[in-house]
Amino acid sequence: MPEKTEKPATETTTATAEDRPRRRQARGERRITQLLEAAATVFSTTGYTAASTNAIAREAGVSPGTLYQFFPNKEAIAIELGGRLMHEMRQSYDEILTPIDPAATPIEEVIAGTVDRFIEFNCRHPAFFALMHGPDIPGRIAEEHDALHTTLVARVETIIAPFVPDAPAPAVTRTAQMCVAIYMAGLELVLAHEGDEREAYIQELKDVLLRYLRPLAEGVVY
């Protein structure tokens, strides 16, 4: 029988040494994800101001000491969670807010599809609204959210513009700003309700936006 060829001890030792940091890193990432999911639950339930690291640790099923191994304080947790959620929201902008051909897609379909996708995101991540609109959110989150809001308005302009080709640019910007403001006001009501009542508020929000935008899309002069 052919003799078994064994790896040199140094090669085995090197492979094991390289694997250990990767395993530790994977465990660390899982723990961070666990803590962020717990923080999302606490923030969406109590709001950012009333939340505490102890409550987040308790929700995650770990000790406060374990939490502090990864995050020094509540603000650091909020910044990391907010950054991840804003990254996902930006990806949604890229998928949803693209120029529309008015001849192929009626304005009511544009409104319904856009509202549904954004409502779905916020219902799936209620902590996003709590973090972005709380009274005492960290300054870094506020700055990033302002940039996100600016991007949202610009993207909404690209959707509205083809429906009003003769409108001056400042008017399109104002319309986009109003659409975003209407949506944000409606979103707060949507998130405050559940079940059939939530669906009713979603439809109300779509109706309000349609009544605002349809006359413009039908040629009413600015």
Secondary structure, 3 states (H helix, E strand, C coil): CCCCCCCCHHHHHHHHHHHHHHHHHHHHHHHHHHHHHHHHHHHHHHCCCCCCHHHHHHHHCCCHHHHHCCCCCHHHHHHHHHHHHHHHHHHHHHHHCCCCCCCCCCHHHHHHHHHHHHHHHHHHCHHHHHHHHCCCCCHHHHHHHHHHHHHHHHHHHHHHHHHCCCCCHHHHHHHHHHHHHHHHHHHHHHHCCCHHHHHHHHHHHHHHHHHHHHHHHCCCCC
